[in-house]
Amino acid sequence: MELRQRALEVLRLCDPEEKSAAALDMYAQAALISIATETRLTAPPADTLPGRPARPQLLHHTAVARRSPATPEGRAVLIHAIAHIEFNAINLALDAIWRFAGMPETFYRDWLRVAAEEAKHFRLLRDHLRRQLHHDYGDFPAHQGLWSMCEKTADDIVARMALVPRTLEARGLDATPLIQHKLRQVGTPDALAAVSILDIILREEVGHVAIGNHWYGWLCTRDGLDPVAHYAALVQRYEAPRPKPPLNEAARRAAGFSEAEMRWLQHG
């Protein structure tokens, strides 16, 4: 199996169960996989990327309703939204593998690990939805903000590393403890079970953001770019969202954000 071609094939799969299983299978076979690092793969039609199921219905992020986690329905909406983020995160990792040629082999192996862990997260959340909240992935509308940034940065690997893992995904480091606090206040068995799942996700997402930070720094060094100044320029160019306080400073530092980057994030 050649990793980058297989990543593109899995990215185009529409069924969430099939896609997440395939991502986990790729990682299980990592030791046997070859990587054609220099091959420039032909992009398929844009409307086939990523493969996605007929449901959930995709809306603009401002049109997706929020509900209180104090009710079972509200908790189902919340867990569904996080599951959708994790499903998109599988796609983001797979896209980084196939799209960008000419990187070190460890780049592709790092993103294979991310794809597999995101698949695990998606499955944990979907199973929770089904078993404890009597819903399934697709039952509620969702938005496509993560993939939109993926499309905007398709031709710029530096922007992709800057604005997907270390911007959009890093927002999860900030948001997760706040979500967990609300769920602990609810205190029901399903809410507390969700807190435990989010513990796993938060721990592994620190590693994913660290991978984005590592490769962003590596690319800046390769290209002679100042990481902080170039990041600020990319945020403006691609209209990337700024993080909303409070920042999870401990998690962000564990993920490799420098003190200069933390100052910029907090004060601009």
N, C-alpha and C positions, 0 to 999 in steps of 0.2 A: 504494500500500500504506500502511495506517495501522499504525504500529509497535505500539501497545499491544494492539490486537485480534489482530494477527498473532503477537505474543509469547505470548498466551494459547493460540492455536491450536497453536503449536509446542510449548508446554509440555505439551499433551495428547497429543502424538504418543508412541507406545509404542516404535517401532523406534529403537534407538540410532543407527544409521547415518543414518536419515531425519532424526532430530532434530538431530544434529550438523551435517548438511549444510544443513538449513534455517536453523540459527543463523548459520552462516558466510555463507549467501546473504543473509540479512537485513542483515548487516554490510556485505557487498559493495555492497548497494543503499542504504546509509545516506543518501547525498546525495539520493536520490529519495523518501525516506520522509517522510510527514507524521506528526505526533504530536498526538493529541487529548489535551492535558495535563489538561484539566478533566473529561473524560468519566469517569463512574463505571461501570465495566463490571460486568455481572451475573456473579456467581461461579457457575461450573458446579458440579454435584454434587461434594462433597469427595472421593468415591471415584474420581473421574476425574483428580485432581491428585496428583502429576504423572503423566503417561503414563509407563508403565514396561514393559519386556519381561517375559515370563513367567519368565525367568531373568536374574539370579541369584536363588536362594532368599534371602529376607530373614529374618535372625535378630536377636535381641537382641545388642547389641555384646559382651556377656560370653560369648556362645555361639559367636562366630566364632573359629575356631582360628588360632593363630599358628604359623608354622614358620620354621626357620632359613633365611636366604638362602644358606647354604652349599651347598644342594642346588638343582638345577634346578626341582624341584617347589616348594620354598620360595620361590624367586625369582618363580615364576609366581603363587603366592598373594600375594606382596607387591605385584607390579605390578598384579594384578587388583584388590587393595584400593585402590590409588591411582587406578586407572582408574574405579572405582566412585565415589570421591570427586569426580573430575572430571566424571563424568556427572551426579551430583547438583548440582554447582556450575553446570552449564548451567541446570538447573531453577531453582536459587535466583536466578540473574540474571534469567531470564525472568519469574519470579514478581514480582520487584521492579518490573519494567517495567509489567505489566498491573494489578497490585493497587493501587498507590498513586497516586491522582489528585492533581492540584494542585501538583505539583512543577515546578521549572524544566525547560525542554526539555533542558538539559545533563545533568540527572539520568538521563533515559531513554537518552540517547546514551551516557553512561558505562556503564550496565548492559548496553546492547547490545554495546559493545566487550568487556565481561567475558564475556558469553555466548559470543561468537565465539571468544575466546581459550581459554575452558574447552573449547569444542568441539574446537579444535585440539589441546589437551592430551590430551583423551580419545582422539582419533584416533591421536596419536603412540603412546600407551600400548597401545591395542588392536592397532595394527599390530605393535608390539614383541612383544606376547603371541603373536600369530599366527606371525610370521616366525621369531622367535628362541627362543620357549619352547613352541611347538606347543600352545598353548591359545587360548581365546577368552573374551571377556567373557561372563559367565554360567556359566562352568565351576565356579566356587567360590561358596560362600555369602557374603553381604555383610550389612552392617547399614544402618539408615536414620536414623542419628543427626542428620545434617545437616538432612534434611527435617523431622524432628520439631520442631526449633527453628523452622523456617520456619512450621510450623502454629501453634506457640505464640505467635508474634509477628505473626500475620496481621492483627491489628487495631491494631497500634502500630508505625508506621514508625520511630520513634526506637529502639524496642527492636530492630527488625529490623536497622537499621544498626549498632547497638551489638553485637549478639550473634551475627550471622551473619558478615559479612565481617571485623569487627575482633576477634572472639573465636574462633569455630570455624575460619574460614579462616586466621586468623593463626597458629593452632597449626601449620599446615603450614610456616610460616616457620621455626619452631623445630625441627620434626621432620625436614625435608628434609636438612639437612647431616648429621645423625646417620645417616640411611638411606644417604646417599651414601658416608659413611665405611665403613659395613659392606660396601657393594657394591664399593668399591675394594679392601677387604681380600680379598674373594673373587677379584677380578681376572680373571675369565673374560671373553671378548669380549662376551657378552650382558650381563654385569653392568656392564662399563664403558660399553656403549652406553646402558644404563639411566641411568647417572650423567649422561651428556650430555643425555638427555631431561629429567632432573630439573633440570639447570642452566637450561634454557629455562623450565620451569614455575616454578621459584623466582623467576627474574628477573621474570616477568610477574605472579606472585602478589603480589609487593611492590606492584605497581601496583594490583591489585585491592583489597588491604587499604587502600591509600592512598585509593582511591575511597570505601570504607566510612568511613574516618576523616574524609574531607572532608565527606561528607554528614551524618555524625553531628554533627560540629562545627557545620555550617550549621544543622541542626535545633535543636541546643541554643541557639545564638544566637537563632534565630527565636522559640523558646519560653521564653527566659529561664532556661535550666537550666545549672547548673554541670556541665561534662562529666565530671569525675572523680567527684563525689559521686553524680550521677545514674547513671553507669555502675555504681558499686558497688551502688546500689539495684536496678538492673535485673538484675544478676548474681544477687542474692539472690531477687528476685521470680520469675525464670524458671528458677532452679536451673541456671544456666549453669556449665560446667566452668571451673575455674581453670587457667591454663597450667602445664605441667609444666616445671621447669627441666631443662637450661639454656635460657634464652631466647636467641634470635638477636637480640641487642641491635642490631646494625648494621642488619639487615633491618627490624626494627620501627621504628627511628628513621627509616630511609629511607621507610617507609610512613606516617610522620607522627605516630607516638606521641610525646606530649610527655614531658618529664622527669618531671612530676608523675604522668602515667599509668604510666610505666615504674616509678616507685617503688611505686605501688599494686600493680601486677602482681607485683612481686618481694616485697613485704613486706605488702601488704594495708592 
